[in-house]
Amino acid sequence: MPDHMYLLIDINHRLGVYHVINQIKGYSSSVLRNEFPALKRKLPAMWTHSKFISIVGSVTLESVQKYMEDQRGKDINIQYNA
């Protein structure tokens, strides 16, 4: 999908996954709306409230990184450490 991306995030357990995801959504919405003012008029909200979160447990971090690298050119890959 053209609007699909993967995030591999290492989150401090004290912050909480939902808190970090909401921060990312809020920050990216602000940046996009500042860069593209037309979005303010066209979209009442940049992101939905929904989230899909998966925990890596049965595979290695290297396997996940390789999968993300294999997707390069198909999707945008961003790494963020909270």
HTML snippet that shows the backbone in 3Dmol.js (N, CA, C, O; Angstrom):
<script src="https://3Dmol.org/build/3Dmol-min.js"></script>
<div id="view" style="width:600px;height:400px;position:relative"></div>
<script>
const pdb = `
ATOM      1  N   MET A   1       0.845  -1.176   0.000  1.00  0.00           N
ATOM      2  CA  MET A   1       0.000   0.000   0.000  1.00  0.00           C
ATOM      3  C   MET A   1       0.889   1.237   0.000  1.00  0.00           C
ATOM      4  O   MET A   1       1.914   1.242   0.681  1.00  0.00           O
ATOM      5  N   PRO A   2       0.537   2.270  -0.730  1.00  0.00           N
ATOM      6  CA  PRO A   2       1.395   3.443  -0.821  1.00  0.00           C
ATOM      7  C   PRO A   2       1.511   4.230   0.483  1.00  0.00           C
ATOM      8  O   PRO A   2       2.470   4.980   0.660  1.00  0.00           O
ATOM      9  N   ASP A   3       0.559   4.075   1.392  1.00  0.00           N
ATOM     10  CA  ASP A   3       0.613   4.831   2.641  1.00  0.00           C
ATOM     11  C   ASP A   3       0.975   3.956   3.838  1.00  0.00           C
ATOM     12  O   ASP A   3       0.627   4.278   4.974  1.00  0.00           O
ATOM     13  N   HIS A   4       1.664   2.864   3.586  1.00  0.00           N
ATOM     14  CA  HIS A   4       2.001   1.891   4.616  1.00  0.00           C
ATOM     15  C   HIS A   4       3.457   2.057   5.033  1.00  0.00           C
ATOM     16  O   HIS A   4       4.319   2.299   4.189  1.00  0.00           O
ATOM     17  N   MET A   5       3.736   1.930   6.319  1.00  0.00           N
ATOM     18  CA  MET A   5       5.115   1.968   6.777  1.00  0.00           C
ATOM     19  C   MET A   5       5.287   1.063   7.989  1.00  0.00           C
ATOM     20  O   MET A   5       4.329   0.730   8.686  1.00  0.00           O
ATOM     21  N   TYR A   6       6.528   0.680   8.214  1.00  0.00           N
ATOM     22  CA  TYR A   6       6.879  -0.112   9.376  1.00  0.00           C
ATOM     23  C   TYR A   6       7.686   0.754  10.316  1.00  0.00           C
ATOM     24  O   TYR A   6       8.515   1.550   9.876  1.00  0.00           O
ATOM     25  N   LEU A   7       7.453   0.607  11.600  1.00  0.00           N
ATOM     26  CA  LEU A   7       8.259   1.259  12.614  1.00  0.00           C
ATOM     27  C   LEU A   7       8.809   0.179  13.531  1.00  0.00           C
ATOM     28  O   LEU A   7       8.058  -0.654  14.039  1.00  0.00           O
ATOM     29  N   LEU A   8      10.095   0.195  13.738  1.00  0.00           N
ATOM     30  CA  LEU A   8      10.720  -0.698  14.699  1.00  0.00           C
ATOM     31  C   LEU A   8      11.163   0.194  15.841  1.00  0.00           C
ATOM     32  O   LEU A   8      12.106   0.973  15.701  1.00  0.00           O
ATOM     33  N   ILE A   9      10.482   0.083  16.971  1.00  0.00           N
ATOM     34  CA  ILE A   9      10.678   1.016  18.075  1.00  0.00           C
ATOM     35  C   ILE A   9      11.103   0.267  19.331  1.00  0.00           C
ATOM     36  O   ILE A   9      10.488  -0.727  19.717  1.00  0.00           O
ATOM     37  N   ASP A  10      12.153   0.754  19.953  1.00  0.00           N
ATOM     38  CA  ASP A  10      12.590   0.255  21.249  1.00  0.00           C
ATOM     39  C   ASP A  10      12.104   1.262  22.283  1.00  0.00           C
ATOM     40  O   ASP A  10      12.629   2.372  22.364  1.00  0.00           O
ATOM     41  N   ILE A  11      11.100   0.878  23.077  1.00  0.00           N
ATOM     42  CA  ILE A  11      10.447   1.805  23.991  1.00  0.00           C
ATOM     43  C   ILE A  11      10.783   1.470  25.436  1.00  0.00           C
ATOM     44  O   ILE A  11      10.710   0.316  25.858  1.00  0.00           O
ATOM     45  N   ASN A  12      11.150   2.493  26.177  1.00  0.00           N
ATOM     46  CA  ASN A  12      11.352   2.346  27.611  1.00  0.00           C
ATOM     47  C   ASN A  12      10.006   1.943  28.221  1.00  0.00           C
ATOM     48  O   ASN A  12       9.001   2.619  27.999  1.00  0.00           O
ATOM     49  N   HIS A  13       9.981   0.864  28.974  1.00  0.00           N
ATOM     50  CA  HIS A  13       8.716   0.341  29.500  1.00  0.00           C
ATOM     51  C   HIS A  13       8.000   1.339  30.403  1.00  0.00           C
ATOM     52  O   HIS A  13       6.791   1.225  30.603  1.00  0.00           O
ATOM     53  N   ARG A  14       8.717   2.307  30.948  1.00  0.00           N
ATOM     54  CA  ARG A  14       8.082   3.303  31.814  1.00  0.00           C
ATOM     55  C   ARG A  14       7.232   4.295  31.014  1.00  0.00           C
ATOM     56  O   ARG A  14       6.301   4.891  31.556  1.00  0.00           O
ATOM     57  N   LEU A  15       7.548   4.474  29.729  1.00  0.00           N
ATOM     58  CA  LEU A  15       6.776   5.405  28.911  1.00  0.00           C
ATOM     59  C   LEU A  15       5.455   4.804  28.459  1.00  0.00           C
ATOM     60  O   LEU A  15       4.429   5.484  28.468  1.00  0.00           O
ATOM     61  N   GLY A  16       5.470   3.561  28.073  1.00  0.00           N
ATOM     62  CA  GLY A  16       4.267   2.901  27.582  1.00  0.00           C
ATOM     63  C   GLY A  16       4.130   3.030  26.078  1.00  0.00           C
ATOM     64  O   GLY A  16       4.377   4.090  25.503  1.00  0.00           O
ATOM     65  N   VAL A  17       3.739   1.953  25.459  1.00  0.00           N
ATOM     66  CA  VAL A  17       3.619   1.879  24.006  1.00  0.00           C
ATOM     67  C   VAL A  17       2.596   2.883  23.486  1.00  0.00           C
ATOM     68  O   VAL A  17       2.878   3.619  22.540  1.00  0.00           O
ATOM     69  N   TYR A  18       1.415   2.920  24.089  1.00  0.00           N
ATOM     70  CA  TYR A  18       0.367   3.809  23.592  1.00  0.00           C
ATOM     71  C   TYR A  18       0.779   5.271  23.688  1.00  0.00           C
ATOM     72  O   TYR A  18       0.481   6.062  22.794  1.00  0.00           O
ATOM     73  N   HIS A  19       1.461   5.632  24.763  1.00  0.00           N
ATOM     74  CA  HIS A  19       1.930   7.005  24.937  1.00  0.00           C
ATOM     75  C   HIS A  19       2.893   7.384  23.808  1.00  0.00           C
ATOM     76  O   HIS A  19       2.766   8.459  23.222  1.00  0.00           O
ATOM     77  N   VAL A  20       3.846   6.515  23.503  1.00  0.00           N
ATOM     78  CA  VAL A  20       4.830   6.807  22.451  1.00  0.00           C
ATOM     79  C   VAL A  20       4.158   6.879  21.080  1.00  0.00           C
ATOM     80  O   VAL A  20       4.463   7.779  20.297  1.00  0.00           O
ATOM     81  N   ILE A  21       3.262   5.961  20.779  1.00  0.00           N
ATOM     82  CA  ILE A  21       2.558   5.974  19.490  1.00  0.00           C
ATOM     83  C   ILE A  21       1.744   7.260  19.345  1.00  0.00           C
ATOM     84  O   ILE A  21       1.737   7.871  18.276  1.00  0.00           O
ATOM     85  N   ASN A  22       1.060   7.673  20.411  1.00  0.00           N
ATOM     86  CA  ASN A  22       0.298   8.920  20.357  1.00  0.00           C
ATOM     87  C   ASN A  22       1.216  10.122  20.147  1.00  0.00           C
ATOM     88  O   ASN A  22       0.845  11.059  19.440  1.00  0.00           O
ATOM     89  N   GLN A  23       2.402  10.113  20.744  1.00  0.00           N
ATOM     90  CA  GLN A  23       3.363  11.194  20.530  1.00  0.00           C
ATOM     91  C   GLN A  23       3.804  11.243  19.065  1.00  0.00           C
ATOM     92  O   GLN A  23       3.875  12.317  18.470  1.00  0.00           O
ATOM     93  N   ILE A  24       4.096  10.087  18.496  1.00  0.00           N
ATOM     94  CA  ILE A  24       4.524  10.023  17.091  1.00  0.00           C
ATOM     95  C   ILE A  24       3.410  10.542  16.186  1.00  0.00           C
ATOM     96  O   ILE A  24       3.663  11.345  15.288  1.00  0.00           O
ATOM     97  N   LYS A  25       2.180  10.089  16.418  1.00  0.00           N
ATOM     98  CA  LYS A  25       1.055  10.543  15.607  1.00  0.00           C
ATOM     99  C   LYS A  25       0.841  12.052  15.750  1.00  0.00           C
ATOM    100  O   LYS A  25       0.615  12.742  14.755  1.00  0.00           O
ATOM    101  N   GLY A  26       0.910  12.560  16.964  1.00  0.00           N
ATOM    102  CA  GLY A  26       0.713  13.988  17.193  1.00  0.00           C
ATOM    103  C   GLY A  26       1.796  14.825  16.541  1.00  0.00           C
ATOM    104  O   GLY A  26       1.504  15.834  15.898  1.00  0.00           O
ATOM    105  N   TYR A  27       3.037  14.417  16.701  1.00  0.00           N
ATOM    106  CA  TYR A  27       4.154  15.164  16.123  1.00  0.00           C
ATOM    107  C   TYR A  27       4.101  15.143  14.597  1.00  0.00           C
ATOM    108  O   TYR A  27       4.242  16.182  13.952  1.00  0.00           O
ATOM    109  N   SER A  28       3.897  13.962  14.028  1.00  0.00           N
ATOM    110  CA  SER A  28       3.869  13.866  12.572  1.00  0.00           C
ATOM    111  C   SER A  28       2.689  14.638  11.986  1.00  0.00           C
ATOM    112  O   SER A  28       2.815  15.224  10.911  1.00  0.00           O
ATOM    113  N   SER A  29       1.548  14.651  12.669  1.00  0.00           N
ATOM    114  CA  SER A  29       0.394  15.418  12.216  1.00  0.00           C
ATOM    115  C   SER A  29       0.722  16.909  12.201  1.00  0.00           C
ATOM    116  O   SER A  29       0.393  17.614  11.247  1.00  0.00           O
ATOM    117  N   SER A  30       1.361  17.376  13.244  1.00  0.00           N
ATOM    118  CA  SER A  30       1.733  18.790  13.329  1.00  0.00           C
ATOM    119  C   SER A  30       2.699  19.181  12.215  1.00  0.00           C
ATOM    120  O   SER A  30       2.526  20.218  11.576  1.00  0.00           O
ATOM    121  N   VAL A  31       3.713  18.355  11.982  1.00  0.00           N
ATOM    122  CA  VAL A  31       4.705  18.628  10.937  1.00  0.00           C
ATOM    123  C   VAL A  31       4.039  18.653   9.558  1.00  0.00           C
ATOM    124  O   VAL A  31       4.275  19.565   8.766  1.00  0.00           O
ATOM    125  N   LEU A  32       3.208  17.648   9.278  1.00  0.00           N
ATOM    126  CA  LEU A  32       2.550  17.574   7.975  1.00  0.00           C
ATOM    127  C   LEU A  32       1.592  18.745   7.752  1.00  0.00           C
ATOM    128  O   LEU A  32       1.541  19.302   6.655  1.00  0.00           O
ATOM    129  N   ARG A  33       0.840  19.117   8.775  1.00  0.00           N
ATOM    130  CA  ARG A  33      -0.106  20.228   8.631  1.00  0.00           C
ATOM    131  C   ARG A  33       0.615  21.565   8.471  1.00  0.00           C
ATOM    132  O   ARG A  33       0.117  22.453   7.779  1.00  0.00           O
ATOM    133  N   ASN A  34       1.776  21.719   9.100  1.00  0.00           N
ATOM    134  CA  ASN A  34       2.557  22.941   8.908  1.00  0.00           C
ATOM    135  C   ASN A  34       3.159  22.997   7.508  1.00  0.00           C
ATOM    136  O   ASN A  34       3.213  24.060   6.889  1.00  0.00           O
ATOM    137  N   GLU A  35       3.609  21.847   7.015  1.00  0.00           N
ATOM    138  CA  GLU A  35       4.218  21.807   5.687  1.00  0.00           C
ATOM    139  C   GLU A  35       3.173  21.887   4.563  1.00  0.00           C
ATOM    140  O   GLU A  35       3.441  22.449   3.501  1.00  0.00           O
ATOM    141  N   PHE A  36       2.004  21.331   4.802  1.00  0.00           N
ATOM    142  CA  PHE A  36       0.941  21.300   3.800  1.00  0.00           C
ATOM    143  C   PHE A  36      -0.337  21.897   4.399  1.00  0.00           C
ATOM    144  O   PHE A  36      -1.212  21.156   4.848  1.00  0.00           O
ATOM    145  N   PRO A  37      -0.451  23.220   4.411  1.00  0.00           N
ATOM    146  CA  PRO A  37      -1.602  23.877   5.053  1.00  0.00           C
ATOM    147  C   PRO A  37      -2.960  23.418   4.528  1.00  0.00           C
ATOM    148  O   PRO A  37      -3.948  23.486   5.259  1.00  0.00           O
ATOM    149  N   ALA A  38      -3.034  22.959   3.293  1.00  0.00           N
ATOM    150  CA  ALA A  38      -4.313  22.495   2.739  1.00  0.00           C
ATOM    151  C   ALA A  38      -4.867  21.318   3.540  1.00  0.00           C
ATOM    152  O   ALA A  38      -6.077  21.095   3.548  1.00  0.00           O
ATOM    153  N   LEU A  39      -4.012  20.576   4.203  1.00  0.00           N
ATOM    154  CA  LEU A  39      -4.483  19.438   5.006  1.00  0.00           C
ATOM    155  C   LEU A  39      -5.382  19.905   6.148  1.00  0.00           C
ATOM    156  O   LEU A  39      -6.280  19.177   6.571  1.00  0.00           O
ATOM    157  N   LYS A  40      -5.142  21.110   6.642  1.00  0.00           N
ATOM    158  CA  LYS A  40      -5.956  21.631   7.747  1.00  0.00           C
ATOM    159  C   LYS A  40      -7.413  21.775   7.323  1.00  0.00           C
ATOM    160  O   LYS A  40      -8.331  21.555   8.114  1.00  0.00           O
ATOM    161  N   ARG A  41      -7.606  22.149   6.063  1.00  0.00           N
ATOM    162  CA  ARG A  41      -8.968  22.348   5.565  1.00  0.00           C
ATOM    163  C   ARG A  41      -9.605  21.047   5.099  1.00  0.00           C
ATOM    164  O   ARG A  41     -10.816  20.868   5.234  1.00  0.00           O
ATOM    165  N   LYS A  42      -8.810  20.143   4.557  1.00  0.00           N
ATOM    166  CA  LYS A  42      -9.362  18.938   3.934  1.00  0.00           C
ATOM    167  C   LYS A  42      -9.612  17.782   4.910  1.00  0.00           C
ATOM    168  O   LYS A  42     -10.523  16.979   4.712  1.00  0.00           O
ATOM    169  N   LEU A  43      -8.798  17.708   5.957  1.00  0.00           N
ATOM    170  CA  LEU A  43      -8.907  16.576   6.878  1.00  0.00           C
ATOM    171  C   LEU A  43      -9.220  17.062   8.290  1.00  0.00           C
ATOM    172  O   LEU A  43      -8.467  17.860   8.848  1.00  0.00           O
ATOM    173  N   PRO A  44     -10.320  16.591   8.872  1.00  0.00           N
ATOM    174  CA  PRO A  44     -10.614  16.984  10.254  1.00  0.00           C
ATOM    175  C   PRO A  44      -9.605  16.389  11.244  1.00  0.00           C
ATOM    176  O   PRO A  44      -9.321  16.980  12.286  1.00  0.00           O
ATOM    177  N   ALA A  45      -9.078  15.228  10.909  1.00  0.00           N
ATOM    178  CA  ALA A  45      -8.061  14.573  11.746  1.00  0.00           C
ATOM    179  C   ALA A  45      -7.061  13.892  10.819  1.00  0.00           C
ATOM    180  O   ALA A  45      -7.442  13.296   9.811  1.00  0.00           O
ATOM    181  N   MET A  46      -5.790  13.984  11.166  1.00  0.00           N
ATOM    182  CA  MET A  46      -4.752  13.392  10.327  1.00  0.00           C
ATOM    183  C   MET A  46      -4.732  11.872  10.464  1.00  0.00           C
ATOM    184  O   MET A  46      -4.653  11.159   9.464  1.00  0.00           O
ATOM    185  N   TRP A  47      -4.802  11.383  11.679  1.00  0.00           N
ATOM    186  CA  TRP A  47      -4.711   9.943  11.936  1.00  0.00           C
ATOM    187  C   TRP A  47      -5.968   9.472  12.653  1.00  0.00           C
ATOM    188  O   TRP A  47      -6.656  10.248  13.316  1.00  0.00           O
ATOM    189  N   THR A  48      -6.248   8.189  12.505  1.00  0.00           N
ATOM    190  CA  THR A  48      -7.340   7.590  13.274  1.00  0.00           C
ATOM    191  C   THR A  48      -6.829   7.284  14.678  1.00  0.00           C
ATOM    192  O   THR A  48      -5.629   7.372  14.941  1.00  0.00           O
ATOM    193  N   HIS A  49      -7.725   6.934  15.560  1.00  0.00           N
ATOM    194  CA  HIS A  49      -7.331   6.565  16.923  1.00  0.00           C
ATOM    195  C   HIS A  49      -6.840   5.122  17.002  1.00  0.00           C
ATOM    196  O   HIS A  49      -6.330   4.695  18.037  1.00  0.00           O
ATOM    197  N   SER A  50      -6.993   4.375  15.915  1.00  0.00           N
ATOM    198  CA  SER A  50      -6.615   2.963  15.942  1.00  0.00           C
ATOM    199  C   SER A  50      -5.105   2.785  15.845  1.00  0.00           C
ATOM    200  O   SER A  50      -4.392   3.645  15.327  1.00  0.00           O
ATOM    201  N   LYS A  51      -4.637   1.654  16.353  1.00  0.00           N
ATOM    202  CA  LYS A  51      -3.221   1.306  16.327  1.00  0.00           C
ATOM    203  C   LYS A  51      -3.119  -0.203  16.166  1.00  0.00           C
ATOM    204  O   LYS A  51      -3.969  -0.943  16.661  1.00  0.00           O
ATOM    205  N   PHE A  52      -2.095  -0.653  15.486  1.00  0.00           N
ATOM    206  CA  PHE A  52      -1.757  -2.073  15.484  1.00  0.00           C
ATOM    207  C   PHE A  52      -0.357  -2.168  16.053  1.00  0.00           C
ATOM    208  O   PHE A  52       0.582  -1.575  15.522  1.00  0.00           O
ATOM    209  N   ILE A  53      -0.222  -2.915  17.131  1.00  0.00           N
ATOM    210  CA  ILE A  53       1.065  -3.050  17.796  1.00  0.00           C
ATOM    211  C   ILE A  53       1.363  -4.526  17.934  1.00  0.00           C
ATOM    212  O   ILE A  53       0.527  -5.300  18.400  1.00  0.00           O
ATOM    213  N   SER A  54       2.547  -4.906  17.529  1.00  0.00           N
ATOM    214  CA  SER A  54       2.962  -6.299  17.633  1.00  0.00           C
ATOM    215  C   SER A  54       4.290  -6.347  18.368  1.00  0.00           C
ATOM    216  O   SER A  54       5.159  -5.501  18.154  1.00  0.00           O
ATOM    217  N   ILE A  55       4.442  -7.319  19.216  1.00  0.00           N
ATOM    218  CA  ILE A  55       5.671  -7.477  19.986  1.00  0.00           C
ATOM    219  C   ILE A  55       6.505  -8.583  19.362  1.00  0.00           C
ATOM    220  O   ILE A  55       6.000  -9.663  19.056  1.00  0.00           O
ATOM    221  N   VAL A  56       7.785  -8.301  19.178  1.00  0.00           N
ATOM    222  CA  VAL A  56       8.701  -9.293  18.632  1.00  0.00           C
ATOM    223  C   VAL A  56       9.119 -10.210  19.771  1.00  0.00           C
ATOM    224  O   VAL A  56       9.743  -9.770  20.737  1.00  0.00           O
ATOM    225  N   GLY A  57       8.776 -11.472  19.653  1.00  0.00           N
ATOM    226  CA  GLY A  57       9.129 -12.402  20.714  1.00  0.00           C
ATOM    227  C   GLY A  57       9.639 -13.719  20.171  1.00  0.00           C
ATOM    228  O   GLY A  57      10.618 -14.272  20.671  1.00  0.00           O
ATOM    229  N   SER A  58       8.970 -14.220  19.144  1.00  0.00           N
ATOM    230  CA  SER A  58       9.337 -15.538  18.634  1.00  0.00           C
ATOM    231  C   SER A  58      10.344 -15.457  17.491  1.00  0.00           C
ATOM    232  O   SER A  58      10.776 -16.489  16.979  1.00  0.00           O
ATOM    233  N   VAL A  59      10.719 -14.259  17.089  1.00  0.00           N
ATOM    234  CA  VAL A  59      11.741 -14.077  16.064  1.00  0.00           C
ATOM    235  C   VAL A  59      12.805 -13.129  16.598  1.00  0.00           C
ATOM    236  O   VAL A  59      12.568 -12.379  17.545  1.00  0.00           O
ATOM    237  N   THR A  60      13.963 -13.173  15.986  1.00  0.00           N
ATOM    238  CA  THR A  60      15.044 -12.310  16.445  1.00  0.00           C
ATOM    239  C   THR A  60      14.887 -10.907  15.873  1.00  0.00           C
ATOM    240  O   THR A  60      14.224 -10.701  14.856  1.00  0.00           O
ATOM    241  N   LEU A  61      15.502  -9.963  16.537  1.00  0.00           N
ATOM    242  CA  LEU A  61      15.521  -8.590  16.053  1.00  0.00           C
ATOM    243  C   LEU A  61      16.137  -8.531  14.661  1.00  0.00           C
ATOM    244  O   LEU A  61      15.671  -7.778  13.806  1.00  0.00           O
ATOM    245  N   GLU A  62      17.171  -9.314  14.434  1.00  0.00           N
ATOM    246  CA  GLU A  62      17.825  -9.347  13.125  1.00  0.00           C
ATOM    247  C   GLU A  62      16.853  -9.803  12.034  1.00  0.00           C
ATOM    248  O   GLU A  62      16.884  -9.280  10.920  1.00  0.00           O
ATOM    249  N   SER A  63      15.994 -10.771  12.349  1.00  0.00           N
ATOM    250  CA  SER A  63      15.000 -11.235  11.377  1.00  0.00           C
ATOM    251  C   SER A  63      14.018 -10.127  11.009  1.00  0.00           C
ATOM    252  O   SER A  63      13.651  -9.967   9.845  1.00  0.00           O
ATOM    253  N   VAL A  64      13.604  -9.373  12.008  1.00  0.00           N
ATOM    254  CA  VAL A  64      12.674  -8.271  11.760  1.00  0.00           C
ATOM    255  C   VAL A  64      13.361  -7.192  10.931  1.00  0.00           C
ATOM    256  O   VAL A  64      12.766  -6.669   9.989  1.00  0.00           O
ATOM    257  N   GLN A  65      14.595  -6.854  11.264  1.00  0.00           N
ATOM    258  CA  GLN A  65      15.329  -5.845  10.508  1.00  0.00           C
ATOM    259  C   GLN A  65      15.545  -6.290   9.063  1.00  0.00           C
ATOM    260  O   GLN A  65      15.433  -5.483   8.140  1.00  0.00           O
ATOM    261  N   LYS A  66      15.855  -7.577   8.862  1.00  0.00           N
ATOM    262  CA  LYS A  66      16.035  -8.090   7.509  1.00  0.00           C
ATOM    263  C   LYS A  66      14.732  -7.988   6.722  1.00  0.00           C
ATOM    264  O   LYS A  66      14.733  -7.589   5.557  1.00  0.00           O
ATOM    265  N   TYR A  67      13.633  -8.347   7.355  1.00  0.00           N
ATOM    266  CA  TYR A  67      12.335  -8.235   6.695  1.00  0.00           C
ATOM    267  C   TYR A  67      12.074  -6.787   6.274  1.00  0.00           C
ATOM    268  O   TYR A  67      11.638  -6.528   5.152  1.00  0.00           O
ATOM    269  N   MET A  68      12.346  -5.851   7.179  1.00  0.00           N
ATOM    270  CA  MET A  68      12.124  -4.441   6.867  1.00  0.00           C
ATOM    271  C   MET A  68      13.036  -3.986   5.728  1.00  0.00           C
ATOM    272  O   MET A  68      12.604  -3.244   4.846  1.00  0.00           O
ATOM    273  N   GLU A  69      14.287  -4.426   5.743  1.00  0.00           N
ATOM    274  CA  GLU A  69      15.213  -4.077   4.660  1.00  0.00           C
ATOM    275  C   GLU A  69      14.742  -4.650   3.324  1.00  0.00           C
ATOM    276  O   GLU A  69      14.860  -4.001   2.284  1.00  0.00           O
ATOM    277  N   ASP A  70      14.210  -5.865   3.363  1.00  0.00           N
ATOM    278  CA  ASP A  70      13.715  -6.497   2.134  1.00  0.00           C
ATOM    279  C   ASP A  70      12.523  -5.737   1.554  1.00  0.00           C
ATOM    280  O   ASP A  70      12.224  -5.854   0.365  1.00  0.00           O
ATOM    281  N   GLN A  71      11.847  -4.959   2.397  1.00  0.00           N
ATOM    282  CA  GLN A  71      10.705  -4.180   1.949  1.00  0.00           C
ATOM    283  C   GLN A  71      11.124  -2.841   1.348  1.00  0.00           C
ATOM    284  O   GLN A  71      10.299  -2.139   0.764  1.00  0.00           O
ATOM    285  N   ARG A  72      12.396  -2.486   1.488  1.00  0.00           N
ATOM    286  CA  ARG A  72      12.873  -1.189   0.995  1.00  0.00           C
ATOM    287  C   ARG A  72      12.536  -1.051  -0.482  1.00  0.00           C
ATOM    288  O   ARG A  72      12.705  -1.982  -1.270  1.00  0.00           O
ATOM    289  N   GLY A  73      12.063   0.116  -0.830  1.00  0.00           N
ATOM    290  CA  GLY A  73      11.606   0.332  -2.192  1.00  0.00           C
ATOM    291  C   GLY A  73      10.124   0.063  -2.332  1.00  0.00           C
ATOM    292  O   GLY A  73       9.478   0.561  -3.254  1.00  0.00           O
ATOM    293  N   LYS A  74       9.585  -0.726  -1.419  1.00  0.00           N
ATOM    294  CA  LYS A  74       8.150  -0.996  -1.411  1.00  0.00           C
ATOM    295  C   LYS A  74       7.465  -0.084  -0.401  1.00  0.00           C
ATOM    296  O   LYS A  74       6.369   0.418  -0.649  1.00  0.00           O
ATOM    297  N   ASP A  75       8.110   0.122   0.726  1.00  0.00           N
ATOM    298  CA  ASP A  75       7.558   0.904   1.834  1.00  0.00           C
ATOM    299  C   ASP A  75       8.631   1.851   2.355  1.00  0.00           C
ATOM    300  O   ASP A  75       9.803   1.748   1.992  1.00  0.00           O
ATOM    301  N   ILE A  76       8.210   2.766   3.206  1.00  0.00           N
ATOM    302  CA  ILE A  76       9.145   3.647   3.905  1.00  0.00           C
ATOM    303  C   ILE A  76       9.464   2.995   5.237  1.00  0.00           C
ATOM    304  O   ILE A  76       8.552   2.585   5.955  1.00  0.00           O
ATOM    305  N   ASN A  77      10.726   2.892   5.579  1.00  0.00           N
ATOM    306  CA  ASN A  77      11.138   2.286   6.845  1.00  0.00           C
ATOM    307  C   ASN A  77      11.789   3.347   7.721  1.00  0.00           C
ATOM    308  O   ASN A  77      12.700   4.054   7.290  1.00  0.00           O
ATOM    309  N   ILE A  78      11.312   3.449   8.949  1.00  0.00           N
ATOM    310  CA  ILE A  78      11.845   4.438   9.895  1.00  0.00           C
ATOM    311  C   ILE A  78      12.170   3.705  11.177  1.00  0.00           C
ATOM    312  O   ILE A  78      11.403   2.851  11.622  1.00  0.00           O
ATOM    313  N   GLN A  79      13.310   4.035  11.776  1.00  0.00           N
ATOM    314  CA  GLN A  79      13.627   3.498  13.093  1.00  0.00           C
ATOM    315  C   GLN A  79      13.655   4.653  14.081  1.00  0.00           C
ATOM    316  O   GLN A  79      14.210   5.712  13.788  1.00  0.00           O
ATOM    317  N   TYR A  80      13.059   4.453  15.247  1.00  0.00           N
ATOM    318  CA  TYR A  80      12.956   5.484  16.265  1.00  0.00           C
ATOM    319  C   TYR A  80      13.170   4.817  17.601  1.00  0.00           C
ATOM    320  O   TYR A  80      12.496   3.832  17.900  1.00  0.00           O
ATOM    321  N   ASN A  81      14.068   5.304  18.404  1.00  0.00           N
ATOM    322  CA  ASN A  81      14.296   4.759  19.742  1.00  0.00           C
ATOM    323  C   ASN A  81      13.781   5.749  20.771  1.00  0.00           C
ATOM    324  O   ASN A  81      14.258   6.882  20.847  1.00  0.00           O
ATOM    325  N   ALA A  82      12.800   5.318  21.568  1.00  0.00           N
ATOM    326  CA  ALA A  82      12.220   6.210  22.593  1.00  0.00           C
ATOM    327  C   ALA A  82      12.904   5.974  23.923  1.00  0.00           C
ATOM    328  O   ALA A  82      12.566   6.621  24.915  1.00  0.00           O
TER     329      ALA A  82
END
`;
const viewer = $3Dmol.createViewer("view");
viewer.addModel(pdb, "pdb");
viewer.setStyle({}, {cartoon: {color: "spectrum"}});
viewer.zoomTo();
viewer.render();
</script>
